[in-house]
Amino acid sequence: MKTRNVRGPTDLAPKICGGIITILVGKAEKRKEFYVHEDLLRSCSPYFDAALGKDWKEAGTRTISLSCDDPEAFQIYTQWLYSGKVWSASRTHDARPLSELLRMADERNLLAKAYCLGDKFLDDLFKDCIIDAILECFKVKDENKKVYLFGKRQVDFIWANTTCNAPIRRLILEQYAYRGRVSWDYDIHCKEFLVDLLREMY
């Protein structure tokens, strides 16, 4: 009888004890509420560990507001906290029509936002998992075996919200240098990205 490997070490299990923290994400009508175990948040993120320290008001109110962040990206983070998986993919990795690949741009937008959120939370393990998910996206090809990399929207967002030594920048530069095409028009891509790409290529 074939079985799945479902056992894991107890010291790596999610810390689902302690109180519940309410996290308000997004602005106005798009705002969503999330409820996460405090011990889990603090063990994974130095950002939340500091925010819930005794010297901050959030420790007393048990509520943290992230009004400038994206609720869908934070949902990816919350799901990862409890499952260790990035829940963003389509069901198959088979060759698919161009229209489906274009719809995958939504997933790439979401992964770009999720990475930057992990950067804000100082959660390196989550960022590593997002990079793994992005690499999975890069494996998807259309019927002509063409691979679609991050486009202008994702590149510009990442360059605007990460530091110059961010691993995700290195990944995108390597993909463009060795597998992609790029417009050298400053109106298409941000100047900083094009300068970094030139350095990568030459």
trRosetta pair geometry for C-beta under 8 A, 3 or more apart (Angstrom, degrees):
i j d omega theta_ij theta_ji phi_ij phi_ji
3 6 7.9 -86 162 0 98 101
8 12 5.9 -95 158 76 112 114
8 13 6.6 138 98 -75 114 77
9 12 4.9 72 74 13 94 105
9 13 7.6 -138 101 -30 51 79
10 13 5.5 -31 -157 -6 44 120
14 37 8.0 112 154 50 103 139
14 40 5.7 13 -177 -114 92 119
14 81 6.9 95 -133 152 122 68
14 82 5.7 40 -120 -132 168 47
15 18 7.4 23 148 9 100 117
15 37 6.7 -159 109 115 71 131
15 39 4.1 -109 137 124 120 109
15 40 4.7 -179 70 -78 82 63
15 43 5.1 95 18 4 145 151
16 37 5.0 179 -138 -25 51 165
16 39 7.5 -153 -80 67 8 111
16 40 6.1 22 -82 -52 53 125
16 82 7.5 60 -82 -122 119 91
17 37 6.7 80 43 -166 18 135
17 39 5.6 10 69 22 68 151
18 37 5.7 106 66 -177 92 92
18 38 4.6 -101 127 59 127 99
18 39 3.9 135 10 -26 140 104
19 37 7.6 143 87 -151 32 58
19 38 4.9 30 67 -5 78 130
19 62 6.6 -87 142 -129 133 126
20 35 5.2 6 -179 -175 119 99
20 36 7.1 140 -155 69 70 25
20 37 6.3 -50 -101 -96 60 46
20 38 7.0 -139 -95 -27 10 85
20 62 7.4 62 91 176 58 123
21 35 7.3 160 75 -152 43 51
21 36 5.5 -28 60 67 94 79
21 37 7.5 52 12 151 87 8
21 38 5.0 111 -33 -83 108 78
21 41 6.0 -37 34 1 145 156
21 48 7.8 131 99 -165 171 121
21 52 6.9 -72 -99 -94 141 132
21 62 5.7 -141 -120 -175 60 73
21 63 7.3 164 -171 -92 70 29
21 64 6.5 19 169 1 116 107
22 33 6.1 -25 -163 -162 97 104
22 34 7.4 142 -159 75 47 48
22 35 5.9 -20 -99 -99 62 74
22 62 6.3 70 17 126 89 83
22 63 4.5 -19 74 -109 104 80
22 64 7.4 171 91 25 55 63
23 33 7.3 140 73 -159 48 52
23 34 4.5 -22 62 64 101 99
23 35 7.6 -174 18 -77 78 27
23 36 6.3 9 -4 12 122 113
23 63 7.5 170 -84 -158 31 55
23 64 5.0 -13 -114 66 77 97
23 65 7.9 168 -161 -87 54 22
23 66 6.3 13 179 3 98 113
23 74 7.2 -151 123 177 130 141
24 31 5.8 5 -178 -174 92 118
24 32 7.7 167 -151 82 50 35
24 33 5.9 -23 -99 -101 67 70
24 63 6.7 27 -11 -177 106 101
24 64 7.2 -170 26 92 72 47
24 65 4.8 -18 65 -114 110 68
24 66 6.7 171 86 30 54 65
24 67 7.2 6 115 -72 99 70
25 31 6.6 157 80 -151 39 66
25 32 5.5 -21 62 61 93 82
25 33 7.9 163 19 -92 77 22
25 34 6.4 27 -3 -3 119 114
25 66 4.7 -6 -109 72 72 108
25 67 7.8 -171 -152 -87 29 25
25 69 5.4 -62 -152 84 94 103
25 70 7.4 2 163 101 113 19
25 71 4.6 137 106 -97 112 70
25 74 4.5 -114 -125 24 165 160
26 30 4.5 -113 169 111 133 88
26 31 4.2 -173 84 -100 94 48
26 32 5.9 58 21 10 130 74
26 66 7.6 28 -16 96 41 80
26 67 6.8 -24 107 -147 15 44
26 69 6.9 -80 -60 81 51 59
26 70 6.9 48 -85 -139 91 26
26 71 4.4 -28 -37 -41 129 103
27 30 6.0 31 63 54 62 102
27 31 6.1 -121 95 -59 6 93
27 67 5.3 68 -84 -175 74 88
27 68 7.6 40 -51 -87 104 37
28 31 6.3 163 65 -17 18 103
30 71 6.5 -155 154 -2 87 128
31 67 7.4 -31 -101 -122 114 71
31 71 7.1 150 -149 -66 28 128
32 71 4.1 90 22 -140 122 138
32 74 7.8 180 72 69 114 124
32 75 7.7 -9 98 -59 152 106
34 74 6.4 -132 -22 134 153 119
34 75 7.3 -164 -91 -90 129 64
34 78 5.4 -132 -161 -79 139 153
36 40 6.2 -114 170 75 95 116
36 41 5.3 97 120 -57 124 112
36 78 6.0 -125 -84 -128 120 101
36 81 6.6 26 -146 90 124 161
37 40 4.3 76 77 8 101 111
37 41 6.9 -176 89 -10 52 85
38 41 5.8 -59 -150 37 33 111
38 42 6.1 19 161 -11 69 112
38 52 6.3 161 -153 -165 106 162
38 62 8.0 -74 -75 -139 122 90
39 42 6.1 -61 -141 43 28 104
39 43 6.0 25 161 -20 65 113
40 43 6.1 -59 -142 36 24 108
40 44 6.5 5 165 -4 61 115
40 81 5.5 93 155 171 121 118
40 82 7.4 14 -167 -78 158 68
41 44 6.5 -81 -155 43 22 98
41 45 5.9 -44 179 38 64 112
41 48 4.2 -93 158 134 105 155
41 49 7.7 179 123 -59 78 59
41 52 7.2 98 100 -15 124 146
41 81 7.3 -6 -82 -140 56 150
42 45 7.0 -80 -118 59 20 72
42 48 5.6 -121 -84 109 52 98
42 49 4.2 99 -152 -96 80 77
42 52 6.0 -90 -81 57 114 135
43 49 7.9 113 -51 -78 21 113
44 48 7.7 26 70 42 78 127
44 81 6.1 -134 10 -122 166 95
44 121 7.8 9 119 147 91 125
44 123 5.5 22 153 -123 89 118
44 125 7.2 -96 -151 52 91 120
44 126 7.1 72 172 -36 118 114
45 48 4.2 63 88 17 117 102
45 49 6.4 -179 97 -14 60 85
45 121 4.2 -52 -137 173 126 103
45 122 6.1 116 -159 63 68 80
45 123 4.8 -43 -94 -65 82 106
46 49 5.1 -53 -140 37 36 119
46 50 6.2 35 160 -19 68 102
46 121 7.8 136 49 162 61 57
46 122 4.3 -46 48 90 105 140
46 123 8.0 -175 15 -66 72 59
47 50 6.3 -61 -156 35 24 104
47 51 6.3 19 151 -16 63 112
47 120 6.4 53 -93 137 164 66
47 121 4.4 -117 31 -143 137 48
47 122 5.1 151 -33 17 92 100
47 123 7.7 -72 15 -33 109 86
48 51 5.3 -53 -138 40 38 113
48 52 5.9 20 165 -7 70 111
48 64 7.3 -71 -125 -58 88 169
48 121 6.6 5 -21 -148 94 99
49 52 6.5 -68 -145 46 21 97
49 53 7.0 47 147 -52 58 92
50 53 5.5 -30 -158 -10 38 120
50 56 7.3 89 146 -27 63 145
51 56 5.7 -120 -165 111 40 166
51 58 5.0 -7 162 61 88 152
51 59 7.9 172 136 -51 51 76
51 64 5.8 50 148 -111 142 128
52 56 6.9 -79 -84 65 9 124
52 58 5.9 -82 -91 108 54 107
52 59 5.1 112 -170 -91 50 79
52 64 7.8 -65 -66 -60 87 123
53 56 5.5 82 62 8 76 104
53 59 6.1 -84 88 -61 24 135
54 59 5.5 -140 -107 123 32 171
55 59 7.7 81 39 6 29 140
56 59 5.3 110 71 -10 77 98
57 60 5.8 -60 -166 38 51 107
57 61 6.0 28 148 -6 83 112
58 61 5.8 -63 -131 50 36 98
58 62 7.4 113 174 -74 62 10
58 63 6.6 -123 -140 72 78 43
58 64 5.1 37 -143 -84 136 80
59 62 7.8 17 -180 -70 22 52
66 69 4.2 -21 152 26 111 124
66 74 6.7 134 85 -83 149 145
69 73 6.7 -113 173 71 93 117
69 74 5.9 83 130 -51 124 116
69 117 6.1 86 -151 -110 123 108
69 120 7.6 -136 -94 59 125 163
70 73 4.0 69 80 12 109 111
70 74 6.7 176 89 -11 55 84
70 113 4.9 -13 36 174 147 145
70 117 7.4 -106 44 -63 90 128
71 74 5.6 -58 -145 39 33 109
71 75 6.3 40 154 -26 66 102
72 75 5.5 -47 -150 29 33 115
72 76 7.0 40 149 -21 61 97
72 110 5.9 -79 128 -126 118 108
72 113 7.5 62 83 86 92 144
73 76 5.6 -46 -159 27 38 115
73 77 6.9 37 145 -17 64 102
73 110 6.2 -173 -85 -161 75 68
73 113 3.9 -108 -82 121 141 110
73 114 4.5 -161 -153 -75 88 63
73 116 7.9 -20 -174 59 154 87
73 117 5.0 155 141 -23 121 144
74 77 5.3 -50 -153 35 42 115
74 78 6.3 43 150 -20 71 102
74 117 6.4 -155 -80 -157 63 156
75 78 5.6 -51 -143 38 34 111
75 79 6.2 35 157 -18 66 106
76 79 6.0 -57 -147 38 26 110
76 80 6.3 27 153 -19 62 109
76 86 6.3 22 -169 -150 104 77
76 87 6.7 -158 -125 53 69 75
76 88 6.2 13 -115 -60 121 111
76 110 6.6 137 -46 162 144 106
76 111 7.9 -174 -157 -98 167 51
76 114 4.5 -50 86 -108 145 134
76 117 8.0 126 67 56 107 143
77 80 5.7 -58 -150 37 30 112
77 81 6.5 39 151 -29 64 100
77 114 6.4 178 -53 -148 84 92
77 117 5.8 -107 -51 117 137 132
77 118 6.8 179 -105 -72 112 80
77 121 7.3 117 -150 -2 146 159
77 123 7.8 113 -146 54 112 157
77 126 6.4 27 -130 -158 85 148
78 81 5.6 -45 -152 23 34 117
78 82 7.0 13 159 -3 63 105
79 82 6.4 -70 -156 44 31 98
79 83 5.8 -21 167 23 70 119
79 85 7.1 -59 139 78 99 77
79 86 7.8 105 94 -132 111 31
79 87 4.9 -64 136 17 154 123
80 83 6.5 -81 -125 58 24 80
80 84 6.6 54 -166 -116 64 12
80 85 6.5 -142 -111 68 65 31
80 86 5.9 9 -86 -84 114 60
80 87 7.8 -151 -60 2 70 82
80 126 5.8 105 119 -126 148 98
80 129 6.3 146 -147 97 135 154
83 87 7.4 50 66 -40 148 111
84 129 7.7 -152 -176 -110 57 150
86 89 7.7 83 103 -24 87 94
86 111 7.6 53 174 -112 138 97
86 114 7.5 118 -143 134 113 161
86 129 5.5 164 -42 146 114 105
86 130 6.3 138 -103 -95 148 54
86 132 7.5 160 9 77 136 95
86 133 4.2 -70 86 -70 154 142
88 107 5.2 126 159 -149 104 98
88 110 5.7 -176 -137 99 128 131
88 111 6.1 140 128 -67 170 93
88 114 7.7 -115 -61 -13 146 155
88 133 6.2 65 48 -176 123 140
89 107 7.0 72 -101 -147 38 148
89 133 7.2 -139 -56 -152 101 97
89 136 6.6 -48 -96 122 131 135
89 137 7.8 -146 -108 -77 89 76
90 93 7.9 145 78 -73 98 49
90 100 7.7 53 -102 178 166 111
90 104 7.0 -68 -24 -96 123 99
90 107 7.6 -94 -30 -51 83 153
92 96 7.7 134 90 -61 109 120
93 136 7.6 -95 -103 -178 127 89
93 139 6.2 -4 -163 108 126 114
93 140 5.9 -121 -150 -92 73 81
95 141 5.7 -35 -108 89 83 86
95 142 6.4 62 -163 166 86 20
95 143 5.3 102 160 -94 121 48
95 145 7.4 -47 -110 -78 124 54
96 100 4.1 -70 147 75 126 142
96 101 6.2 155 87 -47 102 81
96 140 7.2 -18 24 -175 113 107
96 142 6.6 -73 71 -121 55 56
96 143 7.5 -114 81 -48 15 77
97 100 5.2 99 62 5 75 99
97 101 7.4 -139 104 -2 42 89
97 142 7.1 23 -170 -148 16 94
97 143 6.7 8 -98 -25 46 115
98 101 5.5 -57 -151 38 39 112
98 102 6.3 41 152 -22 70 102
98 142 5.5 25 -81 -132 65 140
98 143 7.8 -71 -40 14 75 96
99 102 5.7 -51 -151 33 32 112
99 103 6.7 34 149 -19 63 102
100 103 5.5 -51 -153 33 37 113
100 104 6.8 47 145 -28 63 98
101 104 5.3 -43 -157 22 39 119
101 105 8.0 63 143 -33 56 80
101 140 6.8 172 -113 128 92 116
101 142 5.4 -56 -34 -77 149 100
101 148 5.5 129 176 -3 120 148
102 105 5.8 -21 -175 -7 47 114
103 106 6.1 -27 177 11 57 111
104 107 5.1 -42 -164 31 62 115
104 108 6.5 62 140 -19 76 97
104 137 6.7 154 171 -150 122 103
104 140 6.6 -163 -121 90 169 156
104 148 7.2 126 80 76 125 136
105 108 5.4 -52 -148 38 40 112
105 109 6.3 47 150 -23 68 100
105 151 6.6 -11 -130 14 113 131
105 153 7.6 69 -180 52 113 133
106 109 5.6 -49 -150 32 32 114
106 110 6.4 32 151 -19 63 106
107 110 5.5 -55 -150 37 34 113
107 111 6.3 32 154 -18 67 105
107 137 6.5 -178 111 -107 120 127
108 111 5.7 -52 -143 37 33 110
108 112 6.4 38 155 -22 64 103
108 134 7.5 80 -128 -126 78 86
108 137 6.0 135 -83 177 90 161
108 150 5.9 177 -178 -111 130 73
108 151 7.4 98 106 15 148 86
108 154 5.2 -61 143 -71 105 149
109 112 5.8 -56 -153 33 29 112
109 113 6.6 24 153 -13 64 107
109 153 6.4 -24 -98 120 101 124
109 154 6.1 -127 -92 -82 52 92
109 157 7.7 84 -143 13 71 160
110 113 5.8 -57 -151 39 32 109
110 114 6.1 32 152 -22 66 108
111 114 5.4 -51 -141 37 33 114
111 115 6.4 39 157 -23 65 100
111 130 5.7 152 -165 -166 87 96
111 133 5.7 -156 -123 104 129 119
111 134 5.4 156 148 -77 146 87
111 137 7.0 -131 3 -26 162 147
112 115 6.0 -51 -151 30 29 111
112 116 6.7 23 154 -12 62 106
112 150 7.1 108 -74 -135 122 126
112 154 4.4 -165 -59 -147 151 90
112 157 5.2 86 143 87 134 128
112 158 5.4 -100 -154 -59 106 97
112 168 8.0 136 -128 171 67 147
113 116 5.9 -59 -151 40 33 108
113 117 6.3 37 150 -23 66 106
113 157 7.1 -47 -72 156 69 144
114 117 5.5 -53 -149 35 33 115
114 118 6.5 36 152 -19 65 103
114 126 8.0 -120 160 159 95 108
114 130 5.3 -176 106 -114 108 132
115 118 5.7 -55 -153 36 33 112
115 119 6.5 37 148 -23 65 103
115 127 5.8 77 -147 -133 76 80
115 130 4.5 -178 -82 122 83 152
115 131 7.3 84 -110 -57 123 69
115 134 7.8 5 -56 -42 134 132
115 158 7.1 8 82 -114 131 103
115 162 7.7 -19 125 -73 108 130
115 168 5.2 75 170 -68 154 157
116 119 5.3 -46 -149 31 37 118
116 120 6.6 42 150 -20 64 100
116 157 7.2 -102 -32 148 148 97
116 158 6.9 -150 -62 -115 109 59
116 161 4.2 14 -135 124 137 134
116 162 6.3 -114 -106 -59 86 89
117 120 5.6 -50 -153 33 35 113
117 121 6.4 23 152 -9 66 109
118 121 5.6 -60 -142 46 33 105
118 123 4.8 -93 -156 67 82 98
118 124 7.8 128 160 -86 110 16
118 126 4.1 -155 -124 101 126 113
118 127 4.2 175 119 -65 137 79
118 130 6.2 -159 4 -8 150 139
119 122 7.5 30 -180 -74 31 37
119 127 6.3 79 -64 -91 68 132
119 161 7.3 138 64 140 142 91
119 162 5.9 -126 -109 -109 172 87
119 166 6.9 -19 -108 -125 139 124
121 126 7.2 12 77 47 126 146
123 126 4.0 27 122 20 118 118
123 127 6.5 149 96 -18 69 86
124 127 5.5 -56 -149 37 36 113
124 128 6.4 40 153 -23 68 102
125 128 5.6 -49 -151 32 33 114
125 129 6.7 33 151 -18 63 104
126 129 5.6 -55 -152 36 35 112
126 130 6.5 37 150 -21 67 103
127 130 5.6 -50 -148 33 35 113
127 131 6.6 38 152 -19 64 101
127 167 7.0 116 144 51 119 122
127 168 7.4 -106 -172 -41 103 109
128 131 5.7 -52 -153 34 33 113
128 132 6.7 37 148 -20 64 102
128 167 7.9 8 -93 85 64 160
129 132 5.4 -48 -152 33 37 115
129 133 6.5 39 149 -20 65 102
130 133 5.4 -51 -150 35 36 113
130 134 6.4 40 149 -21 66 101
130 168 7.6 -25 105 -87 112 124
131 134 5.5 -49 -147 33 35 114
131 135 6.5 38 152 -19 64 102
131 167 6.3 -42 -81 120 149 119
131 168 6.2 -141 -91 -91 99 79
131 171 6.0 -174 -145 -55 107 159
132 135 5.7 -53 -152 35 32 113
132 136 6.7 38 148 -21 63 102
133 136 5.5 -50 -154 31 36 116
133 137 6.8 42 147 -22 64 99
134 137 5.4 -47 -155 29 38 116
134 138 6.7 39 148 -21 65 102
134 150 7.8 -10 -158 -58 119 111
134 168 7.5 99 5 -134 166 98
134 171 6.8 85 100 136 138 150
135 138 5.5 -50 -151 32 37 115
135 139 7.2 46 148 -29 61 97
135 171 7.6 -99 -68 -157 90 132
136 139 5.8 -48 -162 18 38 116
136 140 7.9 45 146 -28 61 93
137 140 6.1 -46 -168 13 44 113
138 147 6.0 39 -174 -175 69 122
138 149 6.5 24 -115 -105 100 66
138 175 6.6 -112 -121 -125 144 135
139 147 7.7 -43 -127 -123 11 114
140 147 7.4 121 77 -132 48 72
140 148 7.4 -33 88 37 94 94
141 144 7.8 -126 166 74 100 47
141 145 4.9 -1 171 -146 143 39
141 146 6.0 140 -158 60 85 33
141 147 5.5 -50 -97 -77 83 65
142 145 7.3 -73 67 -3 60 13
142 146 5.0 -8 37 52 105 92
142 148 7.5 69 -29 -30 104 107
147 179 6.4 -30 76 167 132 128
148 151 7.8 -20 176 -50 98 96
149 172 7.4 121 174 -144 115 74
149 175 5.0 154 -128 140 131 128
149 176 6.5 166 133 -75 164 69
149 179 6.7 136 -59 97 128 110
149 180 4.7 -47 12 -90 150 130
150 154 4.0 -109 -164 88 104 132
150 155 5.4 132 125 -55 114 80
150 158 7.5 3 171 -1 158 138
150 172 5.5 -43 38 -124 137 113
150 175 7.4 96 15 81 91 145
151 154 5.8 92 54 19 60 97
151 155 6.8 -117 114 -4 28 100
152 155 5.8 -63 -140 42 26 109
152 156 5.8 22 166 -17 67 111
152 188 6.1 -111 -99 172 134 68
152 189 6.0 -131 -119 -90 90 68
153 156 6.3 -57 -144 37 21 106
153 157 6.4 19 157 -17 59 111
154 157 5.8 -59 -148 37 30 111
154 158 6.2 25 158 -17 67 108
155 158 6.0 -60 -148 38 28 107
155 159 6.2 19 159 -13 66 110
155 172 6.3 154 -110 178 88 149
155 189 6.3 -27 105 -136 142 100
155 190 7.3 -163 124 19 98 100
155 193 5.5 60 164 -122 116 158
156 159 6.0 -58 -142 41 29 106
156 160 6.1 25 158 -18 64 113
156 189 7.2 -156 -67 -147 90 56
156 190 5.2 127 -116 -27 83 116
156 193 7.4 -85 -85 -24 53 142
157 160 5.9 -64 -149 39 27 108
157 161 6.1 -11 165 9 65 119
158 161 6.4 -79 -138 51 25 90
158 162 5.5 -10 178 7 70 123
158 166 7.5 -154 175 95 98 146
158 168 5.8 -120 -155 118 133 123
158 169 6.6 172 142 -80 117 74
158 172 6.8 138 84 -19 157 156
159 162 7.0 -62 -112 46 21 91
159 169 7.1 93 -93 -109 71 110
159 190 5.4 -163 86 63 148 144
159 192 5.5 158 -179 85 131 118
159 193 5.1 -94 -68 -62 155 98
160 190 7.5 174 -54 -69 88 166
162 166 3.7 -24 167 -27 127 164
162 168 6.4 -142 -90 58 171 111
162 169 6.1 -166 100 -42 136 109
163 166 5.3 133 59 -42 66 93
164 169 7.1 -91 -166 69 33 170
164 196 7.8 -166 -150 -97 87 127
165 169 7.6 -170 170 50 8 129
166 169 4.6 94 71 -2 90 104
166 170 7.4 -160 98 -5 51 84
167 170 5.4 -54 -154 35 42 115
167 171 6.4 44 150 -22 71 102
168 171 5.5 -47 -148 33 38 116
168 172 6.5 35 155 -16 67 104
169 172 6.0 -58 -149 39 31 107
169 173 6.2 30 155 -18 66 109
169 196 6.9 -59 174 167 115 160
170 173 5.8 -57 -145 38 28 111
170 174 6.3 28 157 -19 64 108
171 174 6.0 -60 -151 36 27 109
171 175 6.4 24 154 -18 64 108
172 175 5.7 -55 -147 36 32 111
172 176 6.3 26 157 -14 67 108
173 176 6.0 -58 -145 40 29 106
173 177 6.0 29 158 -22 66 112
173 196 5.8 -94 -99 136 131 106
173 197 5.8 -159 -135 -99 87 64
173 200 4.4 -177 168 -69 116 161
174 177 5.8 -56 -140 37 28 111
174 178 6.2 -12 173 13 64 114
174 200 7.0 -132 -75 -168 47 136
175 178 6.9 -80 -141 51 19 85
175 179 5.3 -49 -170 46 61 116
175 180 5.8 54 135 -22 76 120
176 179 7.3 -68 -94 58 12 71
176 180 4.1 -57 -126 55 52 130
176 182 5.6 43 -167 -52 119 125
176 197 5.7 -55 104 -126 135 120
176 200 7.7 84 75 84 98 147
177 180 7.7 30 6 40 23 91
177 197 6.6 -174 -72 -157 86 79
177 200 4.7 -115 -70 126 141 116
177 201 5.0 -165 -134 -80 102 79
182 189 6.5 -10 -170 -23 105 153
182 194 7.5 166 150 -109 135 82
182 197 6.4 -38 53 172 175 167
183 188 3.9 5 86 80 131 165
183 189 6.4 158 72 -9 83 102
184 188 8.0 54 55 49 12 123
184 189 7.9 -47 -121 39 24 116
184 194 6.3 107 -140 -143 65 131
185 188 4.3 78 74 1 98 107
185 189 7.4 113 73 21 59 74
186 189 7.3 -81 -135 69 31 58
186 190 7.7 25 -161 -152 70 21
186 191 5.4 9 -133 -76 107 85
186 194 7.1 -94 -97 7 67 152
189 193 5.1 -99 165 78 112 128
189 194 5.4 128 98 -54 119 98
190 193 4.9 90 67 6 86 105
190 194 7.2 -163 92 -5 44 88
191 194 5.8 -62 -151 39 34 109
191 195 6.3 33 155 -20 69 106
192 195 5.8 -54 -148 36 31 111
192 196 6.4 30 154 -17 65 107
193 196 5.7 -59 -150 39 31 110
193 197 6.2 31 153 -22 66 107
194 197 5.5 -51 -144 35 32 113
194 198 6.5 38 154 -22 63 101
195 198 5.8 -51 -153 31 31 113
195 199 6.8 30 151 -16 62 104
196 199 5.7 -55 -154 36 34 112
196 200 6.4 35 149 -21 66 106
197 200 5.4 -53 -148 35 35 114
197 201 6.2 26 157 -14 68 109
198 201 5.9 -62 -144 41 29 105
198 202 5.9 -24 175 26 68 111
199 202 7.0 -79 -126 58 19 74
